[in-house]
Amino acid sequence: MPKRLSISEKIKKCFTSPDEMFSAVKNEKMSDAFAYYALMLVIFLFANIAVFIATNYFLALQIFSYFGPIVHFGLVGIFMILFFLLMAFNFISAFMDHIFVKLLGGKSGYSATFKAISYGFTPAAILGWIPFVGLLISIHYFYLNIKGISILHKISMRRAFWALFLPVLVVIIIAAVFLTAFLVHFLASIQDSTYIIK
């Protein structure tokens, strides 16, 4: 049985030896992954706030500014809102991925998928806030998720890749269909209003 890793060892091995890290967390409880992800999320959000204080740029603050009163909660309020939203999103994202993992032969339960997604967030939490580094970190983040799914569900890397890529593809297709329907409806309404004016 692999030895239990400390938090610092998990972070280090996410970058240096993900196989060993995921093998070590295989028998951990889901609550351990939950606590780890919560810690990584706190680090990520604090790092973004630090960048905002230094550069006056915080993407979440700009997004929230479009929602009026929400922005008046200030940094602490936005921190709390983002924390709970991202915690919930992690559960939902893992659930969606788990459906495709099982369809492609995954042999473990939901907790294995949750662990893969939660521990895979490590590079984004530690380095994802650095400007211009985000793209490389995103690639490593996706790779870690694939590696985690492959090890924890005992399936090939190829199957793990498709299990994580297909949900994204489905979301893109659904979004494209809705956007196309909206544009068709919008253009038709403009044409009708132009016809009425004439």
C-alpha positions in Angstrom: 0.0 0.0 0.0 1.5 3.4 -1.0 2.5 5.7 1.8 0.2 8.6 2.7 1.5 11.8 1.2 1.6 15.2 2.9 0.0 18.2 1.2 3.4 19.6 0.2 4.4 16.1 -1.2 1.1 16.0 -3.2 1.8 19.4 -4.7 5.4 18.5 -5.6 4.4 15.2 -7.1 1.7 16.8 -9.3 4.6 18.4 -11.2 7.3 15.8 -10.8 5.6 12.4 -10.5 1.8 12.4 -11.1 1.7 8.6 -11.4 3.1 8.2 -7.9 0.8 10.9 -6.5 -2.4 9.4 -8.0 -1.4 5.9 -6.9 -0.9 7.2 -3.4 -4.3 8.9 -3.2 -6.2 5.8 -4.6 -7.3 4.6 -1.2 -7.9 8.0 0.4 -11.3 9.2 1.3 -13.2 11.5 -0.9 -13.3 14.0 2.0 -9.4 14.2 1.8 -9.7 15.3 -1.9 -12.5 17.7 -1.0 -10.3 19.3 1.7 -7.3 19.4 -0.6 -9.3 21.1 -3.4 -10.7 23.6 -1.0 -7.1 24.5 0.1 -5.9 24.8 -3.5 -9.0 27.0 -4.3 -8.1 29.3 -1.4 -4.5 29.6 -2.6 -5.8 30.3 -6.2 -8.2 33.0 -5.1 -5.8 34.7 -2.8 -3.2 34.7 -5.6 -5.7 36.4 -7.9 -6.5 39.0 -5.3 -2.8 39.7 -4.8 -2.5 40.2 -8.5 -5.5 42.5 -8.4 -4.0 44.6 -5.6 -0.7 44.8 -7.6 -2.1 45.4 -11.1 -5.7 46.5 -10.5 -6.8 43.6 -12.8 -9.1 40.9 -11.5 -11.1 39.2 -14.2 -13.8 38.0 -11.8 -14.3 41.6 -10.5 -14.8 42.8 -14.1 -17.3 40.0 -14.8 -19.2 40.7 -11.5 -19.3 44.4 -12.4 -21.9 43.6 -15.1 -24.2 42.3 -12.4 -24.6 45.6 -10.6 -25.0 45.2 -6.8 -22.9 42.1 -6.6 -19.7 44.1 -7.1 -20.5 46.1 -3.9 -19.8 43.0 -1.8 -16.1 43.9 -2.2 -13.2 41.5 -2.5 -14.1 39.5 0.6 -17.7 39.0 -0.7 -16.5 38.1 -4.2 -13.9 35.7 -2.7 -16.7 33.9 -0.8 -19.0 33.8 -3.8 -16.3 32.5 -6.1 -15.2 29.9 -3.5 -18.6 28.4 -3.1 -19.4 28.6 -6.9 -16.1 26.8 -7.8 -16.6 24.2 -5.1 -20.0 23.4 -6.5 -18.7 23.5 -10.1 -16.0 20.9 -9.1 -18.7 18.5 -7.9 -20.8 19.0 -11.1 -17.8 18.8 -13.4 -16.7 15.6 -11.8 -20.2 14.2 -12.1 -20.4 15.0 -15.8 -17.0 13.6 -16.5 -17.8 10.5 -14.5 -20.7 9.6 -16.8 -18.4 9.5 -19.8 -15.7 7.7 -17.8 -18.1 4.9 -17.0 -19.3 4.8 -20.6 -15.7 4.3 -21.7 -15.0 1.5 -19.2 -14.1 3.2 -16.0 -13.9 0.7 -13.1 -14.2 2.9 -10.0 -16.9 5.0 -8.4 -17.6 8.7 -8.5 -15.0 9.4 -5.7 -12.2 8.3 -8.1 -13.3 10.8 -10.7 -13.6 13.5 -8.0 -10.1 12.8 -6.8 -8.7 13.0 -10.3 -10.3 16.4 -11.0 -9.6 17.8 -7.6 -5.9 16.9 -7.4 -5.5 17.8 -11.1 -6.4 21.4 -10.2 -3.0 21.8 -8.4 -1.0 23.4 -11.2 -3.8 25.9 -11.9 -4.0 26.8 -8.2 -0.2 27.2 -7.7 0.8 28.8 -11.0 -2.4 29.5 -13.0 -2.7 33.1 -11.8 0.6 34.1 -13.4 -0.1 36.2 -16.6 0.8 34.4 -19.8 1.5 31.1 -18.0 -2.1 30.1 -18.1 -2.0 28.3 -21.4 0.8 26.0 -20.4 -0.8 25.4 -17.0 -4.1 24.5 -18.7 -2.4 21.9 -20.8 -0.7 20.4 -17.7 -4.0 20.6 -15.8 -5.8 18.6 -18.6 -2.9 16.1 -18.7 -3.1 15.6 -14.9 -6.9 14.9 -15.1 -6.3 12.4 -17.9 -3.5 10.7 -15.9 -5.7 10.7 -12.7 -8.7 9.1 -14.5 -6.4 6.6 -16.2 -4.8 5.4 -12.9 -7.8 5.7 -10.6 -10.2 4.0 -13.0 -7.7 1.6 -14.5 -8.3 2.6 -18.1 -5.9 3.6 -20.9 -4.8 7.2 -21.3 -6.6 7.3 -24.7 -9.9 6.3 -23.1 -9.3 8.8 -20.2 -8.7 11.5 -22.8 -12.0 10.9 -24.6 -13.8 10.6 -21.3 -12.7 14.2 -20.4 -12.9 15.6 -23.9 -16.4 14.4 -24.9 -18.2 16.4 -22.1 -16.5 19.6 -23.4 -17.4 18.7 -26.9 -21.1 18.1 -25.9 -21.2 21.5 -24.1 -19.7 23.3 -27.1 -22.2 21.6 -29.5 -25.2 22.5 -27.2 -23.9 26.1 -26.9 -23.5 26.3 -30.7 -27.0 25.0 -31.2 -28.5 27.5 -28.8 -26.4 30.4 -30.2 -27.5 29.5 -33.8 -31.1 29.3 -32.7 -30.8 32.7 -31.0 -29.2 34.3 -34.0 -31.8 32.9 -36.4 -34.6 34.2 -34.2 -32.9 37.5 -33.7 -32.3 38.0 -37.5 -35.8 36.9 -38.2 -37.2 39.5 -35.7 -35.1 42.2 -37.3 -36.3 41.3 -40.7 -40.0 41.3 -39.5 -39.6 44.7 -37.8 -38.0 46.1 -41.0 -40.9 44.7 -43.1 -43.4 46.3 -40.7 -41.7 49.7 -40.8 -41.8 49.6 -44.6 
